[in-house]
Amino acid sequence: MYSIGELVRLLGLKTETQVRNRIEAIRDLIEPHLQRGPNNRILVDERGLELLRALQALCESGKTVKEAAKYLRASAEPTEKKPGEPRREVETHELLRYLEEEVRFLRRLLLEAGARRPEPWWKEWRAL
């Protein structure tokens, strides 16, 4: 379990207020991973730390805390909805933008690792 003071250090933040703001931004996601310790101190478990690190990574990529929290909610959205129930258009657009960024990031990693680009599917048909 991690205290607010430890989270400041682990997340690379400057103040406890920044940690508290991030916890509040994703309160609905992190609530099961919070506990109260001695003197009513807030304690976060490993999964809560993972959520806060994901939020911080999104913030460091240029998103506001509020935007980053939306992305986390979209990616952690439970499958309670009915299969045919449409998602709101804005949420879908935000999730699509997030996934496009992830694909670009993963492509960059592959290219830096020396992986060669696959040949286009139509290349063999060009000779015909």
N, C-alpha and C positions, 0 to 999 in steps of 0.2 A: 504494500500500500504506500502511496506517495502523498506527501503533504503538499500544500500550496507552495511552500518555500522550495521544496525539491523540484516541483514542476517548473518553477521559474528557471532553474538551472538546466533541467533536462530539455526544455523547449527552447532555450536560448533567448528568453525574454528578459526584460529589465525590471519589471515590477510585478508584485502579486496581483495588482489590479488587472493587469493584462491577462493573467491566468484566469482570474474570476470572470472577466468579460467573455473569454472563450468558453468557459464552462457554461455560463448563462446562454450563450449563443446556441449551444447544442444540448441544452438541459434535457430535452426529451430523449435524445439518444444516449446520453451519458448517465442518466439517473440511476439505472440498475447497477452502475459501476462506482457509485459514490457511497461513502459511509461517513458517519460522524465518529471521530475519535475522542481522546481525552480533551477536556475543555471545549468540546463541541467543534473541534477542528475538522475541516473537510479533508477526507482521504479518498484517493482515487486508485482503483486496482489496475492491473496490467492492460486489460481491454480498454479501460477508460483512457489510459495513457496513449494507447494506439490511436484512439479516436482524436485525442488532442494533438497528437503528432501529425495525423492526416490533415486536420484543420490548419495547423501551423504551416505545413508544406504548401497548402493551397494559398494561404495568406502571403507566404514568401514568394509565390509565383505571380503576385500582383493583384490578387483578389482581396476585397474587403472581408472582414470577419463575417459579415452578414451573407455575402455572396458565397463564401467558402462553406458556411453552414448549410446553405441551400444545396450545394453540390453534394455534401455528405449525406444529407437527408435523401436526396434523389438516388444515390448509390446504395444506401442502406434501407431503402423503402421496403417494408414488409410486403409479402405477397398475399395480403388479406383481401385485396380487391378481387372482384369477380373477374374472370378471364375476359369477358367482353366489355368491361367497363373502360371507357376511354380516359386517358390521362389528360390533364389540362394541357393546353397547347404550350403555355409558357414553360411549364416543367419539362415537357418533352424537348423543347428547344434548348433549354439550359443543359439537360442531360446529354443531348447530342453534341453541343459545343464542348462539354467536358470530355466526352469520349473521343472526339476528334483531336483534342489536345493530347490525350493519352496515347493515341495511335501515332501522332507525330513524335512524341517523346520516345516511344518504343522503337520507331523506325530509326531515329537518330542514334539510339543505343546500338542497334544492330549494325548500322553503317560504321560506327566508331569501332565496333568489335571486329570489323573486317569481313562481315558477312556480305556475300555478293548479291546484287539485286537479281531477282528472278527474271527470266526472259519473258517478254509479253506472250500471251497465249496464242496470238495470231501470227507470230513470227514464222512458224513452220508453214503456214498457209500462203505466205507471201511468195514463196518460190513457185507455187502452182500457177 
